[in-house]
Amino acid sequence: MVAEIEIDAVLPSGARMVDQNLHLWSFDESGRVTRLRTYGDTAKLIAAHAGESAS
């Protein structure tokens, strides 16, 4: 299963981050999550945590 996530957040530093992510889920036969991988723009995440706005 894949979920597309839209992020629009203001961090405590005041920096704003707008990004799109994909979450890739894998499940076992019982429906339990066995794996979760996320894909996004690492440069935007680094910039936002450094206090810079990233969109």
PyMOL commands that set and color helices and strands:
alter all, ss='L'
color gray80, all
select helices_A, chain A and resi 42-49
alter helices_A, ss='H'
color red, helices_A
select strands_A, chain A and resi 2-10+16-27+33-39
alter strands_A, ss='S'
color yellow, strands_A
deselect
rebuild
show_as cartoon
